Amino acid sequence: MHRTAHRSNRTLHLSAAAIALTAALSSTAMAADNGKFRIGIVTFLSGAAAGPFGVPAANAAKLTVEALNAGALPAPYNKKGINGVEIETVIIDEAGGATKQTEEFRNLVQRQKVDAVIGYISSGDCLAIAPTAEELGVPTVFFDCGTSKVFETVKNPKYLFRTGLDAVVDNVAAARYIVETRPDVKTVASIQQNYAWGQDSWNDFILTLKQIKPEVKVVSEQWPKLAQGQYGAEISALSVANPDIIHSSFWGGDMEAMMLQGAARGLFDKRTAVLTCGEGGIEHFKGQVPNGTIIGGRGPFGAFSPKNALNDWFKPNFTAQYKESPTYPAYKMVQAILGLKAAAEKAAKPGAMPTAEQIVQGFTGLTFEAPSGTVHMSRAKGHQAVQSVTYGEYQHDAKTGKASVAKVKTYPGECLMPPDGTTPADWIKAGFPGAKCS
């Protein structure tokens, strides 16, 4: 009797699940034909990277899409939606790893029937998604992930674009900033998350620093796991090594945890941390990180963003709606959406639903405007953005409770990015041929 009842209940549950799935598929099929331009948005909505990173990006996407559909953005984005077609978003969580994200990408394209995908913070996820985007033939815009191996994985991209910068520019600029502001530096140490992003970042940074200042010595390298959370052993090792500079490409919750734990133990009392992603924590450090910490924003974003009409719209509207200033992940999400819109409206017939082929045609080699300034899609055969990169030093005012940046220096993209046809390592080792730094 018990077994029969259990089987009946199980059947009921399966039937209910099947009905729910059928309903979901039916709804999806109907929505896919509703005449709206559907964008899949992928960013961290859970886990350590969500609060300081993924959620601000998601909020920026919501704000921007709502404003585009209302025709409320300044020119040249004052045409409603994308090419006059209303935008609809499907926002999903990036948590779970590369295998799960590849499945979710296929789901977005094949079942949710999105017209384009914008997403991905994790470099590991981007390396997994890149060939799948080309296989499925859907315009895909990487808005943040920075591994320089994306366009080594896909050497001849058609559908894949990246509107953010890669790790090369972050780290060439960081090395130049250190040499210019700390000319007496003699020793450097490293703490990186042990995966593609951290490995690429450290390699690019130390190659550049050694090229510019060969006498600098590496005294320690620490490689904790992604999202490890506790860094006591690494902080002890860095303290014993006693470098002048500690370089890190940590981001999100890992960065904030490492800096707070290190500051509490005096790690930065006589040593300067260089955080290539540090601007992402400027709203959360709250004076618990030493003034003078060198921070970057992975481009001209957030605290480093310029004054222009688009930024005059974005920054105050984001701040008013979400009660904090937008940091660089939010800026980069807006940039990706505006790049997609500019590409579609460049190639598609006015007022018509843009096709994948028209978006690709318009995006390749595109120059477009964003709250961060002008973006040139001029690397990786017109699929990779080039922009300037800015560094500065974190300053917290205890009286006002506000954070800012000082001693700001900006380096043009043409000074920091290798030309097509050469690897970053070969370019740096050769002495940056073709770089335009003035």
C-alpha positions as CSV (number, residue, x, y, z in Angstrom):
1,M,0.0,0.0,0.0
2,H,2.8,2.4,0.9
3,R,4.7,1.5,-2.2
4,T,1.6,2.1,-4.4
5,A,0.9,5.4,-2.8
6,H,4.5,6.5,-3.2
7,R,4.5,5.5,-6.9
8,S,1.2,7.4,-7.4
9,N,2.6,10.5,-5.8
10,R,5.8,10.2,-7.9
11,T,3.7,9.9,-11.1
12,L,1.8,13.0,-10.0
13,H,4.9,14.9,-9.5
14,L,6.4,13.9,-12.8
15,S,3.2,14.7,-14.6
16,A,3.1,18.1,-13.0
17,A,6.7,18.7,-13.9
18,A,6.0,17.7,-17.5
19,I,3.0,20.0,-17.7
20,A,5.1,22.9,-16.3
21,L,7.8,22.2,-18.8
22,T,5.4,22.0,-21.7
23,A,3.8,25.3,-20.6
24,A,7.3,26.9,-20.3
25,L,8.2,25.6,-23.8
26,S,4.9,26.9,-25.2
27,S,5.4,30.3,-23.6
28,T,9.0,30.4,-24.9
29,A,7.9,29.6,-28.4
30,M,5.2,32.2,-28.3
31,A,7.5,34.8,-26.8
32,A,10.2,34.1,-29.5
33,D,7.6,35.1,-32.1
34,N,6.4,38.2,-30.4
35,G,8.2,40.6,-32.6
36,K,10.6,41.8,-29.9
37,F,14.4,41.7,-30.1
38,R,15.4,39.3,-27.4
39,I,18.8,39.6,-25.7
40,G,20.2,36.9,-23.3
41,I,22.0,38.7,-20.5
42,V,24.4,36.5,-18.5
43,T,26.1,37.8,-15.3
44,F,26.7,36.6,-11.8
45,L,23.5,36.8,-9.7
46,S,24.6,34.5,-6.9
47,G,27.9,33.8,-5.2
48,A,30.8,36.0,-4.1
49,A,31.0,37.8,-7.5
50,A,27.3,38.8,-7.5
51,G,27.2,41.7,-5.1
52,P,30.1,43.8,-6.2
53,F,30.1,42.7,-9.8
54,G,27.3,40.8,-11.4
55,V,24.3,42.5,-9.9
56,P,25.5,46.0,-10.8
57,A,26.0,44.8,-14.3
58,A,22.5,43.3,-14.3
59,N,21.1,46.6,-12.9
60,A,22.8,48.5,-15.6
61,A,21.3,46.2,-18.3
62,K,17.8,46.8,-16.8
63,L,18.2,50.5,-16.6
64,T,19.6,50.8,-20.2
65,V,17.0,48.5,-21.9
66,E,14.1,50.3,-20.2
67,A,15.5,53.7,-21.3
68,L,16.1,52.4,-24.8
69,N,12.6,51.1,-25.1
70,A,11.3,54.5,-23.9
71,G,13.6,56.4,-26.4
72,A,15.1,58.2,-23.4
73,L,18.8,58.0,-24.2
74,P,20.7,60.9,-25.7
75,A,21.8,60.8,-29.3
76,P,22.9,58.8,-31.1
77,Y,20.8,56.3,-29.2
78,N,17.5,58.2,-29.0
79,K,15.8,55.8,-31.5
80,K,13.5,53.4,-29.5
81,G,14.6,49.9,-28.8
82,I,17.1,48.4,-31.3
83,N,16.4,49.7,-34.8
84,G,12.9,50.7,-33.6
85,V,12.2,47.2,-32.4
86,E,11.3,46.8,-28.7
87,I,14.0,45.0,-26.6
88,E,13.2,42.0,-24.3
89,T,15.8,40.5,-22.0
90,V,16.3,37.1,-20.5
91,I,18.7,37.5,-17.6
92,I,20.4,34.3,-16.2
93,D,22.9,33.6,-13.5
94,E,26.5,33.0,-14.6
95,A,27.3,30.9,-11.5
96,G,28.0,27.1,-11.9
97,G,31.1,26.9,-14.0
98,A,32.0,26.6,-17.7
99,T,30.2,23.3,-18.4
100,K,26.9,24.6,-17.0
101,Q,27.3,27.9,-18.8
102,T,27.8,26.2,-22.1
103,E,24.5,24.3,-21.5
104,E,22.8,27.5,-20.5
105,F,24.1,29.3,-23.7
106,R,22.6,26.6,-25.9
107,N,19.4,26.9,-23.9
108,L,19.3,30.6,-24.5
109,V,19.8,30.2,-28.3
110,Q,17.9,27.0,-29.0
111,R,14.9,27.2,-26.6
112,Q,14.7,30.8,-25.5
113,K,15.4,31.8,-29.1
114,V,17.4,34.9,-28.2
115,D,18.6,37.2,-31.1
116,A,21.9,38.0,-29.3
117,V,23.7,37.2,-26.1
118,I,25.6,39.7,-23.9
119,G,27.5,38.3,-21.0
120,Y,30.2,36.7,-19.1
121,I,32.5,37.9,-16.4
122,S,34.6,34.8,-15.9
123,S,37.4,34.2,-18.3
124,G,36.9,30.4,-18.0
125,D,33.3,30.8,-19.1
126,C,34.3,33.0,-22.0
127,L,36.8,30.4,-23.3
128,A,34.1,27.7,-23.1
129,I,31.4,29.9,-24.8
130,A,33.5,31.3,-27.6
131,P,33.5,28.3,-29.9
132,T,29.9,27.5,-29.1
133,A,28.8,31.0,-30.1
134,E,30.5,30.5,-33.5
135,E,29.0,27.0,-33.9
136,L,25.4,28.3,-33.2
137,G,25.8,31.4,-35.2
138,V,24.3,33.9,-32.8
139,P,25.8,37.4,-32.2
140,T,27.5,37.2,-28.8
141,V,29.1,40.1,-27.0
142,F,31.5,39.5,-24.2
143,F,31.1,42.5,-22.0
144,D,33.8,41.9,-19.3
145,C,35.9,38.8,-19.3
146,G,39.5,39.7,-20.0
147,T,41.6,36.7,-21.0
148,S,43.7,37.5,-24.0
149,K,43.2,33.9,-25.2
150,V,39.6,34.4,-26.4
151,F,40.7,35.3,-29.9
152,E,43.4,32.7,-29.9
153,T,40.7,30.1,-29.2
154,V,38.6,31.6,-32.1
155,K,41.1,32.8,-34.6
156,N,38.6,33.8,-37.3
157,P,35.5,35.1,-35.4
158,K,32.3,35.9,-37.2
159,Y,29.6,36.1,-34.5
160,L,31.8,36.7,-31.4
161,F,32.7,40.2,-30.2
162,R,34.2,41.7,-27.1
163,T,33.4,45.4,-26.3
164,G,35.6,45.4,-23.1
165,L,39.3,45.3,-23.0
166,D,41.5,42.3,-22.2
167,A,44.1,41.6,-19.5
168,V,47.0,42.7,-21.7
169,V,46.1,46.4,-21.6
170,D,45.3,46.3,-17.8
171,N,48.7,45.0,-17.0
172,V,50.8,46.9,-19.5
173,A,49.2,50.1,-18.1
174,A,49.7,48.9,-14.5
175,A,53.4,48.3,-15.1
176,R,53.9,51.7,-16.8
177,Y,52.1,53.4,-13.9
178,I,54.3,51.8,-11.3
179,V,57.5,52.7,-13.1
180,E,56.3,56.3,-13.5
181,T,55.1,56.8,-10.0
182,R,57.4,54.4,-8.0
183,P,60.7,54.7,-10.0
184,D,62.7,53.2,-7.1
185,V,60.7,49.9,-7.0
186,K,63.0,46.9,-6.7
187,T,60.9,43.9,-5.7
188,V,57.4,42.7,-6.6
189,A,55.1,39.9,-5.5
190,S,52.0,38.4,-6.9
191,I,48.7,37.0,-5.6
192,Q,46.3,35.8,-8.3
193,Q,43.2,33.5,-8.6
194,N,44.6,30.3,-10.1
195,Y,42.8,30.1,-13.4
196,A,43.0,31.7,-16.9
197,W,42.4,35.3,-15.8
198,G,44.9,35.3,-13.0
199,Q,47.6,33.4,-15.0
200,D,47.2,35.7,-18.0
201,S,47.2,38.8,-15.9
202,W,50.4,38.0,-14.0
203,N,52.2,36.9,-17.1
204,D,51.4,40.1,-19.0
205,F,52.3,42.3,-16.0
206,I,55.6,40.7,-15.1
207,L,56.7,40.5,-18.7
208,T,56.0,44.2,-19.2
209,L,57.6,45.3,-15.9
210,K,60.7,43.2,-16.7
211,Q,60.8,44.7,-20.2
212,I,60.6,48.3,-18.8
213,K,62.7,47.8,-15.6
214,P,64.8,44.6,-16.0
215,E,66.4,44.9,-12.5
216,V,63.1,44.3,-10.7
217,K,63.0,40.9,-8.8
218,V,60.0,38.7,-8.2
219,V,60.1,37.6,-4.5
220,S,56.8,35.6,-4.2
221,E,54.0,34.2,-6.3
222,Q,50.7,33.1,-4.5
223,W,48.0,31.1,-6.4
224,P,44.9,30.6,-4.3
225,K,41.8,29.0,-5.7
226,L,39.1,31.1,-7.2
227,A,36.6,32.0,-4.5
228,Q,38.8,30.6,-1.8
229,G,37.7,33.3,0.6
230,Q,40.4,33.0,3.3
231,Y,43.9,34.1,2.5
232,G,45.8,33.8,5.8
233,A,48.6,31.5,4.4
234,E,49.1,33.7,1.3
235,I,49.2,36.9,3.4
236,S,51.8,35.4,5.7
237,A,53.9,34.4,2.7
238,L,53.7,37.9,1.2
239,S,54.6,39.5,4.5
240,V,57.7,37.3,4.8
241,A,58.7,38.1,1.2
242,N,58.4,41.8,2.0
243,P,58.0,43.2,-1.6
244,D,57.8,46.9,-2.6
245,I,54.7,46.1,-4.7
246,I,52.0,43.4,-4.5
247,H,50.2,42.9,-7.9
248,S,46.8,41.3,-8.0
249,S,44.1,40.8,-10.6
250,F,41.6,39.6,-7.9
251,W,38.1,40.8,-8.6
252,G,34.7,40.9,-6.8
253,G,34.3,39.3,-3.4
254,D,37.7,37.7,-3.5
255,M,39.4,41.1,-4.0
256,E,37.5,42.7,-1.2
257,A,38.2,39.7,1.2
258,M,41.9,39.6,0.4
259,M,42.3,43.4,0.9
260,L,40.4,43.5,4.1
261,Q,42.3,40.5,5.6
262,G,45.6,41.9,4.4
263,A,45.0,45.4,5.8
264,A,43.9,43.9,9.1
265,R,47.3,42.1,9.3
266,G,49.4,45.1,8.3
267,L,50.3,43.7,4.9
268,F,49.9,47.0,3.2
269,D,51.5,49.2,5.9
270,K,54.8,49.4,4.1
271,R,53.9,47.9,0.7
272,T,51.7,49.1,-2.1
273,A,49.0,46.9,-3.6
274,V,48.3,47.2,-7.3
275,L,44.7,46.1,-8.1
276,T,43.9,45.9,-11.8
277,C,40.2,45.4,-10.9
278,G,40.3,47.7,-7.8
279,E,37.8,50.2,-9.0
280,G,35.1,47.6,-8.6
281,G,35.5,47.8,-4.9
282,I,35.7,51.5,-4.5
283,E,32.1,51.7,-3.2
284,H,32.7,48.9,-0.7
285,F,36.2,49.5,0.8
286,K,34.8,52.1,3.2
287,G,38.3,53.3,4.2
288,Q,39.3,49.8,5.3
289,V,41.9,49.7,2.5
290,P,44.9,52.1,2.7
291,N,44.9,55.3,0.9
292,G,47.5,55.1,-1.9
293,T,46.4,51.6,-3.0
294,I,46.8,51.7,-6.8
295,I,43.5,50.8,-8.6
296,G,42.4,50.3,-12.2
297,G,39.0,50.1,-13.7
298,R,39.8,47.9,-16.7
299,G,39.4,50.9,-19.0
300,P,37.9,54.4,-18.7
301,F,35.0,53.3,-16.5
302,G,33.4,54.1,-13.2
303,A,35.5,56.5,-11.2
304,F,37.7,57.0,-14.3
305,S,34.8,57.7,-16.7
306,P,34.8,61.0,-18.7
307,K,32.2,63.7,-18.9
308,N,29.9,63.4,-21.9
309,A,26.2,63.4,-22.7
310,L,25.8,59.6,-22.3
311,N,27.6,59.6,-19.0
312,D,25.6,62.5,-17.8
313,W,22.5,60.3,-18.5
314,F,23.9,57.0,-17.1
315,K,25.7,57.9,-13.9
316,P,23.0,60.0,-12.1
317,N,20.2,57.7,-13.2
318,F,22.0,54.6,-12.0
319,T,22.9,56.3,-8.7
320,A,19.3,57.5,-8.2
321,Q,17.8,54.1,-8.9
322,Y,20.3,51.8,-7.1
323,K,21.6,54.1,-4.4
324,E,25.3,53.8,-5.2
325,S,27.6,55.0,-8.0
326,P,28.0,52.6,-10.9
327,T,31.4,50.9,-10.9
328,Y,33.1,49.5,-14.0
329,P,31.1,46.3,-14.5
330,A,28.0,48.5,-14.8
331,Y,29.7,50.7,-17.4
332,K,30.9,47.7,-19.4
333,M,27.4,46.2,-19.6
334,V,25.9,49.5,-20.9
335,Q,28.8,49.6,-23.4
336,A,28.0,46.2,-24.8
337,I,24.3,46.9,-25.2
338,L,25.0,50.2,-27.0
339,G,27.5,48.5,-29.2
340,L,24.9,45.9,-30.2
341,K,22.4,48.7,-30.9
342,A,24.9,50.7,-32.9
343,A,25.8,47.6,-35.0
344,A,22.2,46.7,-35.7
345,E,21.2,50.2,-36.7
346,K,24.3,50.6,-39.0
347,A,23.4,47.6,-41.1
348,A,19.7,46.8,-40.8
349,K,16.9,48.4,-42.8
350,P,15.3,51.2,-40.6
351,G,12.5,49.9,-38.4
352,A,13.1,46.2,-39.3
353,M,14.1,43.3,-37.0
354,P,17.9,43.1,-37.5
355,T,19.2,39.7,-38.6
356,A,22.3,38.0,-37.2
357,E,24.1,38.6,-40.4
358,Q,23.3,42.3,-40.4
359,I,24.5,42.7,-36.8
360,V,27.7,40.9,-37.6
361,Q,28.2,43.1,-40.6
362,G,27.6,46.3,-38.6
363,F,29.6,45.3,-35.6
364,T,32.8,44.3,-37.4
365,G,35.3,47.2,-37.2
366,L,32.6,49.5,-35.7
367,T,33.3,52.7,-33.9
368,F,30.6,53.7,-31.4
369,E,30.0,56.0,-28.4
370,A,29.4,55.0,-24.8
371,P,29.4,56.6,-21.4
372,S,33.2,55.7,-21.3
373,G,33.8,57.6,-24.5
374,T,34.6,56.4,-28.0
375,V,35.0,52.6,-28.6
376,H,37.0,51.3,-31.6
377,M,36.4,47.7,-32.6
378,S,39.8,47.6,-34.2
379,R,41.6,44.4,-33.0
380,A,40.9,40.7,-33.7
381,K,39.9,41.5,-37.2
382,G,37.3,44.1,-36.0
383,H,35.9,42.0,-33.1
384,Q,37.9,43.3,-30.2
385,A,37.5,46.8,-28.6
386,V,40.4,49.2,-28.1
387,Q,40.2,52.0,-25.5
388,S,42.4,53.8,-23.1
389,V,43.1,52.5,-19.6
390,T,43.4,54.7,-16.5
391,Y,45.0,54.1,-13.1
392,G,45.0,56.1,-10.0
393,E,45.3,55.8,-6.2
394,Y,42.4,55.1,-3.8
395,Q,41.6,58.0,-1.4
396,H,39.0,57.8,1.3
397,D,37.9,60.9,3.1
398,A,37.0,59.9,6.7
399,K,35.0,63.1,7.2
400,T,32.7,62.7,4.3
401,G,32.8,58.9,4.0
402,K,33.4,59.3,0.3
403,A,36.0,57.6,-1.9
404,S,37.8,59.1,-4.8
405,V,40.9,58.5,-7.0
406,A,44.1,60.7,-7.1
407,K,47.3,60.8,-9.1
408,V,45.3,59.6,-12.2
409,K,47.2,58.7,-15.4
410,T,45.6,57.6,-18.6
411,Y,47.3,55.5,-21.3
412,P,45.9,55.3,-24.9
413,G,44.8,51.9,-26.2
414,E,47.3,52.1,-29.0
415,C,50.1,52.2,-26.4
416,L,48.8,49.1,-24.7
417,M,47.4,46.6,-27.2
418,P,49.5,44.5,-29.6
419,P,48.6,44.6,-33.3
420,D,46.8,41.7,-34.9
421,G,49.0,38.8,-35.9
422,T,51.3,38.8,-32.8
423,T,50.7,37.3,-29.3
424,P,50.9,39.6,-26.3
425,A,54.0,37.8,-25.0
426,D,55.9,38.2,-28.3
427,W,54.9,41.8,-28.6
428,I,56.0,42.7,-25.0
429,K,59.3,40.8,-25.4
430,A,60.0,42.6,-28.6
431,G,59.7,46.0,-26.9
432,F,56.1,46.9,-27.9
433,P,56.7,47.6,-31.6
434,G,54.2,50.0,-33.1
435,A,53.0,51.2,-29.7
436,K,51.8,54.9,-29.7
437,C,52.1,56.2,-26.1
438,S,52.2,59.9,-26.5
